[in-house]
Amino acid sequence: MFEELKPHLVELRKRLFISVMTVIVMFVVCFSFWNQILDFIIAPLQNTLPDNQKMVFLEVQEPFFVAMKVAFFTGFLLSLPIIFWQFWLFVAPGLYENEKKYVIPFVISATFMFLVGAAFCYYVVVPIGFAFLINFGQQLFSAMLNIGGYVGFFTKLVIAFGIAFELPVITFFLAKLGLVDDKMLKNSFRYAIVVIFIFAAIMTPPDILSQFLMAVPLIGLYGLSIFIAARVNPAKDEEPEQETDEEKEDE
């Protein structure tokens, strides 16, 4: 059994090595510009803070680790086309020849949808969600946010939205392989709603507003996935039941 898995493990190691090395190279490049990248990351939150109030750090080593985290996060985003390409090359041997031609559409669409999700998080969710959370008790308390906690939470939220927005891309290729159809997705709609809200509750801050800001777009993307499946792999109509002997006699 191990001998059968060995070629796949070797291939997996090769694809992971290329992906990791790409991220490392991008990390080194981005580390040179971590100040500018950090300014871009904290801009939505900085706009919600009172005037002349800055973020703080609580530990001596925190600024350095924040710089590394920012560079690694940006390097990961820049490496996405290579990562998706390596993933496709890993699964390609199990596909038919006519299915292997989708490598470029897959890489482009997967990267695009991830960035759309990240942009939606940055321009919509972060400003609205954090403005609500910070202003919620401002009459009684003063906000003192540490940079390490914010960057860690921001990166987690952006990656969560990026992954969530991959739903239409995943549906397209699953439908292309004949693994899902529109009827299957429609029948699972109620269960999907529950899963979406659970996912949103886990990945967003503990407030209803942020959860809805993730759940509502995901529900819309699920509806888009149903439409995609209907175009790519529509469910076959059920065959009409055979006429009974009595119906034949009546005729």
Salt bridges, closest charged atoms under 4 A:
GLU11 OE2 - ARG15 NE 2.75
GLU97 OE2 - LYS100 NZ 3.35
ASP182 OD2 - LYS186 NZ 3.89
GLU238 OE2 - LYS183 NZ 3.22
